[in-house]
Amino acid sequence: MKQQVFQIPKTIFVATDYVCIPFTEETDCDAYVIPSDKLNEAFINCGLPGEKLFPLGIPVRRCFLQKETRQEVCMRLGLAPDKRYILVAGGSMGGGGIKKVIQMLADEIIRYKNTELIVLCGSNQQMYNELNETALSHVKVMGFASDMAGYLKAADLFITKPGGLSSTEAAVCGTPIIHIAPILGCETYNARFFSDHGMSAFCHTARRELGGALERLNNEAARGEMVRTQKRLIPPDASAQIIALAERMAVSC
């Protein structure tokens, strides 16, 4: 439309992965919101003009920003505040090798006192049925979680495939993350960005690696350092910053 000299409003591209996705360089937006200033060079190397880059972060819903105590969240969700919870999710479709991970975790966490798995199957009804058939006392199986923010705030650890948005939501909530089984492509870059900057542990689904990651994040100092790094590097107010950018651009039209 720009090439045909149509009069169109200002346009903003909002990246929701920690990498410049293919064909972004073929667009001609007025601004490109990217997740972090640490990705400026990567986007410039892909052909995007540096003056159009705005490292404001990935926007999340307001519920992830709301300040709540863990006890308040546990009461709302019907969870025991004195228990430890490991939240396992594989995205809305229940992907990311989640079944293999759950089987290993169910064995591993027996060694951890007063700890329970919460498994989110998304829309994968077959996996939900299979896990319920063999459900263990320390494994809670669910479909979709309507209160994902609540479960992240209640969780002591989040094990997930490295989606850009879900990883950002967890970081905004201050939840330690283990990334597993990325879909090759953007999710691989997401996992590398988080793990390289100390915001997650990235491991394959081998029992030895997963067990090692659990042991490391069972250490309060390691968990605390990961959460502090998340808070330092992940902007919690990206939504507000993007709105402010849009308003400035609208005024300048």
C-alpha positions as a LaTeX table, in Angstrom:
\begin{tabular}{lrrr}
\hline
Residue & $x$ (\AA) & $y$ (\AA) & $z$ (\AA) \\
\hline
Met1 & 0.00 & 0.00 & 0.00 \\
Lys2 & 2.87 & 2.37 & 0.72 \\
Gln3 & 4.42 & 1.56 & $-2.62$ \\
Gln4 & 1.12 & 2.48 & $-4.29$ \\
Val5 & 1.18 & 5.81 & $-2.39$ \\
Phe6 & $-1.91$ & 5.04 & $-0.31$ \\
Gln7 & $-2.40$ & 7.27 & 2.72 \\
Ile8 & $-2.32$ & 4.82 & 5.63 \\
Pro9 & $-1.95$ & 5.24 & 9.41 \\
Lys10 & 1.36 & 4.78 & 11.18 \\
Thr11 & 2.18 & 1.12 & 11.71 \\
Ile12 & 3.95 & $-0.64$ & 14.59 \\
Phe13 & 5.40 & $-4.15$ & 14.44 \\
Val14 & 5.55 & $-5.89$ & 17.85 \\
Ala15 & 7.97 & $-8.84$ & 18.02 \\
Thr16 & 6.86 & $-11.60$ & 20.38 \\
Asp17 & 9.94 & $-13.81$ & 20.05 \\
Tyr18 & 13.51 & $-13.13$ & 21.14 \\
Val19 & 14.77 & $-13.23$ & 17.56 \\
Cys20 & 14.11 & $-11.42$ & 14.30 \\
Ile21 & 11.64 & $-13.77$ & 12.62 \\
Pro22 & 11.95 & $-14.44$ & 8.86 \\
Phe23 & 10.48 & $-11.86$ & 6.47 \\
Thr24 & 10.35 & $-9.08$ & 9.08 \\
Glu25 & 12.90 & $-7.25$ & 6.93 \\
Glu26 & 10.43 & $-7.25$ & 4.04 \\
Thr27 & 7.96 & $-5.11$ & 5.97 \\
Asp28 & 8.00 & $-1.32$ & 5.99 \\
Cys29 & 6.58 & $-0.34$ & 9.38 \\
Asp30 & 7.14 & 3.00 & 11.05 \\
Ala31 & 8.33 & 1.40 & 14.30 \\
Tyr32 & 9.50 & $-2.03$ & 15.42 \\
Val33 & 9.02 & $-2.93$ & 19.08 \\
Ile34 & 11.53 & $-5.61$ & 20.07 \\
Pro35 & 11.89 & $-7.57$ & 23.33 \\
Ser36 & 15.25 & $-6.23$ & 24.50 \\
Asp37 & 18.00 & $-3.78$ & 23.60 \\
Lys38 & 20.31 & $-6.82$ & 23.66 \\
Leu39 & 18.65 & $-7.81$ & 20.37 \\
Asn40 & 19.27 & $-4.49$ & 18.57 \\
Glu41 & 22.26 & $-5.82$ & 16.66 \\
Ala42 & 20.43 & $-9.01$ & 15.60 \\
Phe43 & 17.54 & $-7.02$ & 14.13 \\
Ile44 & 19.88 & $-4.53$ & 12.42 \\
Asn45 & 21.85 & $-7.44$ & 10.93 \\
Cys46 & 18.57 & $-8.69$ & 9.45 \\
Gly47 & 18.18 & $-5.40$ & 7.58 \\
Leu48 & 15.98 & $-3.32$ & 9.90 \\
Pro49 & 16.92 & 0.34 & 10.43 \\
Gly50 & 18.26 & 0.98 & 13.92 \\
Glu51 & 16.37 & 4.27 & 14.29 \\
Lys52 & 13.07 & 2.40 & 13.98 \\
Leu53 & 13.85 & $-0.10$ & 16.76 \\
Phe54 & 12.22 & 0.38 & 20.17 \\
Pro55 & 13.34 & $-2.19$ & 22.78 \\
Leu56 & 10.20 & $-1.90$ & 24.94 \\
Gly57 & 9.63 & $-5.60$ & 25.64 \\
Ile58 & 6.82 & $-8.08$ & 24.96 \\
Pro59 & 3.38 & $-6.97$ & 26.23 \\
Val60 & 1.54 & $-9.14$ & 28.76 \\
Arg61 & $-1.93$ & $-8.86$ & 30.26 \\
Arg62 & $-2.44$ & $-6.75$ & 33.38 \\
Cys63 & $-3.18$ & $-9.81$ & 35.55 \\
Phe64 & 0.47 & $-10.87$ & 35.31 \\
Leu65 & 1.53 & $-7.51$ & 36.76 \\
Gln66 & $-0.89$ & $-7.46$ & 39.71 \\
Lys67 & 0.86 & $-7.75$ & 43.06 \\
Glu68 & $-0.45$ & $-10.69$ & 45.07 \\
Thr69 & 1.01 & $-12.79$ & 47.84 \\
Arg70 & 1.53 & $-16.47$ & 47.18 \\
Gln71 & $-0.91$ & $-17.24$ & 49.99 \\
Glu72 & $-3.64$ & $-15.13$ & 48.34 \\
Val73 & $-3.10$ & $-16.87$ & 45.01 \\
Cys74 & $-3.09$ & $-20.36$ & 46.56 \\
Met75 & $-6.34$ & $-19.66$ & 48.38 \\
Arg76 & $-7.98$ & $-18.48$ & 45.14 \\
Leu77 & $-6.84$ & $-21.59$ & 43.26 \\
Gly78 & $-7.58$ & $-24.06$ & 46.03 \\
Leu79 & $-3.91$ & $-24.94$ & 46.52 \\
Ala80 & $-2.17$ & $-25.60$ & 49.83 \\
Pro81 & 0.15 & $-22.65$ & 50.62 \\
Asp82 & 2.54 & $-24.92$ & 52.53 \\
Lys83 & 3.19 & $-27.14$ & 49.49 \\
Arg84 & 5.71 & $-26.63$ & 46.71 \\
Tyr85 & 4.36 & $-26.68$ & 43.16 \\
Ile86 & 6.06 & $-27.44$ & 39.86 \\
Leu87 & 3.97 & $-26.19$ & 36.95 \\
Val88 & 4.39 & $-28.07$ & 33.66 \\
Ala89 & 2.95 & $-26.78$ & 30.38 \\
Gly90 & 3.51 & $-27.38$ & 26.70 \\
Gly91 & 1.55 & $-24.50$ & 25.20 \\
Ser92 & $-2.13$ & $-24.43$ & 24.25 \\
Met93 & $-1.79$ & $-27.67$ & 22.25 \\
Gly94 & 0.11 & $-29.50$ & 24.99 \\
Gly95 & 3.23 & $-29.93$ & 22.87 \\
Gly96 & 6.95 & $-29.82$ & 23.60 \\
Gly97 & 7.48 & $-33.49$ & 24.59 \\
Ile98 & 5.44 & $-32.86$ & 27.71 \\
Lys99 & 4.36 & $-36.49$ & 28.25 \\
Lys100 & 7.94 & $-37.70$ & 28.42 \\
Val101 & 8.82 & $-34.91$ & 30.84 \\
Ile102 & 5.85 & $-35.65$ & 33.09 \\
Gln103 & 6.77 & $-39.32$ & 33.34 \\
Met104 & 10.31 & $-38.45$ & 34.41 \\
Leu105 & 9.19 & $-35.70$ & 36.79 \\
Ala106 & 6.65 & $-37.94$ & 38.48 \\
Asp107 & 9.56 & $-40.21$ & 39.45 \\
Glu108 & 12.01 & $-37.42$ & 40.27 \\
Ile109 & 9.89 & $-35.31$ & 42.61 \\
Ile110 & 9.20 & $-38.21$ & 44.96 \\
Arg111 & 12.61 & $-37.27$ & 46.37 \\
Tyr112 & 11.37 & $-33.74$ & 47.10 \\
Lys113 & 9.33 & $-33.33$ & 50.26 \\
Asn114 & 5.81 & $-31.88$ & 50.05 \\
Thr115 & 6.03 & $-31.19$ & 46.29 \\
Glu116 & 3.28 & $-31.58$ & 43.70 \\
Leu117 & 3.18 & $-31.41$ & 39.89 \\
Ile118 & 0.49 & $-29.35$ & 38.20 \\
Val119 & 0.22 & $-30.37$ & 34.54 \\
Leu120 & $-1.55$ & $-28.16$ & 31.99 \\
Cys121 & $-2.57$ & $-30.18$ & 28.92 \\
Gly122 & $-4.12$ & $-27.32$ & 26.95 \\
Ser123 & $-6.46$ & $-28.61$ & 24.26 \\
Asn124 & $-4.73$ & $-32.00$ & 24.07 \\
Gln125 & $-7.69$ & $-34.09$ & 25.26 \\
Gln126 & $-5.98$ & $-37.40$ & 24.53 \\
Met127 & $-3.04$ & $-36.55$ & 26.76 \\
Tyr128 & $-5.40$ & $-35.29$ & 29.46 \\
Asn129 & $-7.29$ & $-38.60$ & 29.42 \\
Glu130 & $-4.11$ & $-40.70$ & 29.41 \\
Leu131 & $-2.57$ & $-38.82$ & 32.32 \\
Asn132 & $-5.77$ & $-39.00$ & 34.34 \\
Glu133 & $-5.93$ & $-42.77$ & 33.86 \\
Thr134 & $-2.52$ & $-43.16$ & 35.47 \\
Ala135 & $-2.77$ & $-40.17$ & 37.81 \\
Leu136 & $-0.52$ & $-40.23$ & 40.87 \\
Ser137 & $-1.32$ & $-38.61$ & 44.20 \\
His138 & 1.35 & $-35.95$ & 43.67 \\
Val139 & 0.27 & $-35.06$ & 40.10 \\
Lys140 & $-2.65$ & $-32.72$ & 39.35 \\
Val141 & $-3.79$ & $-32.89$ & 35.71 \\
Met142 & $-5.68$ & $-29.98$ & 34.11 \\
Gly143 & $-6.75$ & $-28.83$ & 30.65 \\
Phe144 & $-6.66$ & $-25.08$ & 30.10 \\
Ala145 & $-5.87$ & $-22.78$ & 33.01 \\
Ser146 & $-8.17$ & $-19.76$ & 32.95 \\
Asp147 & $-5.96$ & $-18.14$ & 35.62 \\
Met148 & $-2.50$ & $-18.72$ & 34.16 \\
Ala149 & $-1.13$ & $-15.71$ & 36.02 \\
Gly150 & $-2.30$ & $-17.22$ & 39.30 \\
Tyr151 & $-0.69$ & $-20.59$ & 38.64 \\
Leu152 & 2.59 & $-18.95$ & 37.67 \\
Lys153 & 2.61 & $-16.89$ & 40.86 \\
Ala154 & 1.84 & $-19.98$ & 42.95 \\
Ala155 & 4.49 & $-22.12$ & 41.22 \\
Asp156 & 7.97 & $-22.58$ & 42.63 \\
Leu157 & 9.16 & $-23.68$ & 39.20 \\
Phe158 & 7.76 & $-23.52$ & 35.64 \\
Ile159 & 8.76 & $-26.22$ & 33.13 \\
Thr160 & 7.70 & $-25.32$ & 29.61 \\
Lys161 & 8.61 & $-25.20$ & 25.96 \\
Pro162 & 10.16 & $-21.77$ & 25.22 \\
Gly163 & 7.33 & $-19.77$ & 23.69 \\
Gly164 & 8.13 & $-16.06$ & 23.60 \\
Leu165 & 4.96 & $-14.90$ & 25.32 \\
Ser166 & 4.68 & $-17.66$ & 27.94 \\
Ser167 & 8.33 & $-17.21$ & 28.90 \\
Thr168 & 7.82 & $-13.46$ & 29.25 \\
Glu169 & 4.70 & $-13.99$ & 31.38 \\
Ala170 & 6.63 & $-16.28$ & 33.73 \\
Ala171 & 9.52 & $-13.80$ & 33.99 \\
Val172 & 7.14 & $-10.92$ & 34.76 \\
Cys173 & 5.65 & $-13.08$ & 37.54 \\
Gly174 & 9.15 & $-13.85$ & 38.83 \\
Thr175 & 8.89 & $-17.63$ & 38.38 \\
Pro176 & 12.06 & $-19.72$ & 37.85 \\
Ile177 & 11.96 & $-21.47$ & 34.47 \\
Ile178 & 13.25 & $-24.70$ & 32.95 \\
His179 & 12.93 & $-24.65$ & 29.17 \\
Ile180 & 12.52 & $-28.01$ & 27.44 \\
Ala181 & 11.88 & $-29.42$ & 23.95 \\
Pro182 & 11.70 & $-26.27$ & 21.81 \\
Ile183 & 10.09 & $-26.38$ & 18.39 \\
Leu184 & 13.10 & $-25.75$ & 16.15 \\
Gly185 & 13.25 & $-22.16$ & 15.00 \\
Cys186 & 12.07 & $-19.21$ & 17.08 \\
Glu187 & 11.67 & $-21.27$ & 20.26 \\
Thr188 & 15.29 & $-22.39$ & 20.08 \\
Tyr189 & 16.37 & $-18.74$ & 20.00 \\
Asn190 & 13.99 & $-17.91$ & 22.88 \\
Ala191 & 15.49 & $-20.65$ & 25.03 \\
Arg192 & 19.04 & $-19.55$ & 24.20 \\
Phe193 & 18.31 & $-15.90$ & 24.97 \\
Phe194 & 16.80 & $-16.75$ & 28.36 \\
Ser195 & 19.43 & $-19.31$ & 29.35 \\
Asp196 & 22.41 & $-17.27$ & 28.07 \\
His197 & 21.28 & $-14.35$ & 30.25 \\
Gly198 & 20.58 & $-16.48$ & 33.33 \\
Met199 & 16.79 & $-16.22$ & 33.14 \\
Ser200 & 16.11 & $-19.93$ & 32.64 \\
Ala201 & 17.76 & $-23.34$ & 32.59 \\
Phe202 & 17.66 & $-24.85$ & 29.09 \\
Cys203 & 17.90 & $-28.63$ & 29.05 \\
His204 & 17.05 & $-31.60$ & 26.89 \\
Thr205 & 14.50 & $-34.08$ & 28.15 \\
Ala206 & 17.08 & $-36.65$ & 29.19 \\
Arg207 & 16.50 & $-37.72$ & 32.80 \\
Arg208 & 20.04 & $-36.74$ & 33.83 \\
Glu209 & 19.73 & $-33.19$ & 32.47 \\
Leu210 & 16.24 & $-32.64$ & 33.84 \\
Gly211 & 17.23 & $-34.00$ & 37.23 \\
Gly212 & 20.26 & $-31.74$ & 37.28 \\
Ala213 & 18.15 & $-28.68$ & 36.48 \\
Leu214 & 15.72 & $-29.58$ & 39.26 \\
Glu215 & 18.59 & $-29.95$ & 41.73 \\
Arg216 & 20.04 & $-26.57$ & 40.75 \\
Leu217 & 16.72 & $-24.78$ & 41.07 \\
Asn218 & 16.04 & $-26.50$ & 44.39 \\
Asn219 & 18.79 & $-24.19$ & 45.64 \\
Glu220 & 17.22 & $-20.98$ & 46.99 \\
Ala221 & 20.22 & $-18.87$ & 46.02 \\
Ala222 & 20.11 & $-20.09$ & 42.40 \\
Arg223 & 16.36 & $-19.53$ & 42.21 \\
Gly224 & 16.68 & $-16.05$ & 43.68 \\
Glu225 & 19.43 & $-15.05$ & 41.26 \\
Met226 & 17.35 & $-16.23$ & 38.29 \\
Val227 & 14.33 & $-14.23$ & 39.42 \\
Arg228 & 16.42 & $-11.09$ & 40.03 \\
Thr229 & 17.87 & $-11.39$ & 36.52 \\
Gln230 & 14.37 & $-11.77$ & 35.04 \\
Lys231 & 13.26 & $-8.62$ & 36.85 \\
Arg232 & 16.30 & $-6.72$ & 35.59 \\
Leu233 & 16.06 & $-7.73$ & 31.93 \\
Ile234 & 12.34 & $-8.22$ & 31.20 \\
Pro235 & 10.30 & $-4.97$ & 31.09 \\
Pro236 & 7.02 & $-5.58$ & 32.97 \\
Asp237 & 5.32 & $-2.46$ & 31.59 \\
Ala238 & 5.78 & $-3.14$ & 27.85 \\
Ser239 & 2.05 & $-2.69$ & 27.17 \\
Ala240 & 2.00 & 0.82 & 28.64 \\
Gln241 & 5.23 & 1.74 & 26.85 \\
Ile242 & 3.86 & 0.58 & 23.48 \\
Ile243 & 0.66 & 2.58 & 24.00 \\
Ala244 & 2.73 & 5.65 & 24.83 \\
Leu245 & 4.78 & 5.12 & 21.66 \\
Ala246 & 1.60 & 4.81 & 19.58 \\
Glu247 & 0.21 & 8.03 & 21.09 \\
Arg248 & 3.42 & 9.91 & 20.29 \\
Met249 & 3.35 & 8.63 & 16.73 \\
Ala250 & $-0.32$ & 9.58 & 16.34 \\
Val251 & 0.32 & 13.12 & 17.53 \\
Ser252 & 3.20 & 13.52 & 15.06 \\
Cys253 & 1.08 & 12.49 & 12.05 \\
\hline
\end{tabular}
